[in-house]
Amino acid sequence: MTTQPAIRYYPESDTMAIELRPWPEGRTGESAQIGGEDAGDDLVIHYAPDGEPWLWEIEHASVHPEHIAAALAQIRRRVAQTA
């Protein structure tokens, strides 16, 4: 299992998926059952079964650097808390 957040960009749809943290251990296969909620203009936040944010999906990412920066700040805070 990787402990580094994954950042994926899909140029055909200009969508970026930024994992804030790894999927919770022992919850393999459940991600398809977990939905997301609209959290802003072109931003969907997906939650893990433990109720904590897991992934930010940014549509039209090239025009939303503020969402990308906010997701990276979330990752930075999470890492600082565990250090």
Contacts in CASP RR format, 6 or more apart in sequence:
PFRMAT RR
TARGET T0000
AUTHOR 0000-0000-0000
METHOD contacts of the structure
MODEL  1
MTTQPAIRYYPESDTMAIELRPWPEGRTGESAQIGGEDAGDDLVIHYAPD
GEPWLWEIEHASVHPEHIAAALAQIRRRVAQTA
1 22 0 8 1.000
1 25 0 8 1.000
2 22 0 8 1.000
3 22 0 8 1.000
5 18 0 8 1.000
5 19 0 8 1.000
5 20 0 8 1.000
5 21 0 8 1.000
5 22 0 8 1.000
5 75 0 8 1.000
6 17 0 8 1.000
6 18 0 8 1.000
6 19 0 8 1.000
7 16 0 8 1.000
7 17 0 8 1.000
7 18 0 8 1.000
7 19 0 8 1.000
8 16 0 8 1.000
8 17 0 8 1.000
9 15 0 8 1.000
9 16 0 8 1.000
9 17 0 8 1.000
9 61 0 8 1.000
10 16 0 8 1.000
10 17 0 8 1.000
13 59 0 8 1.000
14 59 0 8 1.000
14 60 0 8 1.000
14 61 0 8 1.000
14 62 0 8 1.000
15 57 0 8 1.000
15 58 0 8 1.000
15 59 0 8 1.000
15 60 0 8 1.000
15 61 0 8 1.000
16 57 0 8 1.000
16 58 0 8 1.000
16 61 0 8 1.000
16 68 0 8 1.000
17 55 0 8 1.000
17 56 0 8 1.000
17 57 0 8 1.000
17 58 0 8 1.000
18 55 0 8 1.000
18 56 0 8 1.000
18 58 0 8 1.000
18 68 0 8 1.000
18 71 0 8 1.000
18 72 0 8 1.000
18 75 0 8 1.000
19 54 0 8 1.000
19 55 0 8 1.000
20 53 0 8 1.000
20 54 0 8 1.000
20 55 0 8 1.000
20 56 0 8 1.000
20 71 0 8 1.000
20 74 0 8 1.000
20 75 0 8 1.000
20 78 0 8 1.000
21 52 0 8 1.000
21 54 0 8 1.000
21 75 0 8 1.000
21 78 0 8 1.000
23 31 0 8 1.000
23 48 0 8 1.000
23 54 0 8 1.000
24 48 0 8 1.000
24 49 0 8 1.000
24 50 0 8 1.000
24 54 0 8 1.000
27 48 0 8 1.000
27 49 0 8 1.000
27 50 0 8 1.000
30 49 0 8 1.000
31 48 0 8 1.000
34 46 0 8 1.000
34 47 0 8 1.000
34 48 0 8 1.000
34 49 0 8 1.000
34 54 0 8 1.000
35 46 0 8 1.000
35 47 0 8 1.000
36 44 0 8 1.000
36 45 0 8 1.000
36 46 0 8 1.000
36 47 0 8 1.000
36 57 0 8 1.000
37 44 0 8 1.000
37 45 0 8 1.000
37 47 0 8 1.000
38 44 0 8 1.000
39 45 0 8 1.000
41 64 0 8 1.000
42 58 0 8 1.000
42 59 0 8 1.000
42 60 0 8 1.000
42 61 0 8 1.000
42 63 0 8 1.000
42 64 0 8 1.000
42 67 0 8 1.000
43 56 0 8 1.000
43 57 0 8 1.000
43 58 0 8 1.000
43 59 0 8 1.000
43 64 0 8 1.000
43 67 0 8 1.000
44 56 0 8 1.000
44 57 0 8 1.000
44 59 0 8 1.000
45 53 0 8 1.000
45 55 0 8 1.000
45 56 0 8 1.000
45 57 0 8 1.000
46 53 0 8 1.000
46 54 0 8 1.000
46 55 0 8 1.000
46 56 0 8 1.000
46 57 0 8 1.000
47 53 0 8 1.000
47 54 0 8 1.000
48 54 0 8 1.000
53 74 0 8 1.000
56 67 0 8 1.000
56 70 0 8 1.000
56 71 0 8 1.000
56 74 0 8 1.000
58 64 0 8 1.000
58 67 0 8 1.000
58 68 0 8 1.000
58 71 0 8 1.000
61 67 0 8 1.000
61 68 0 8 1.000
END
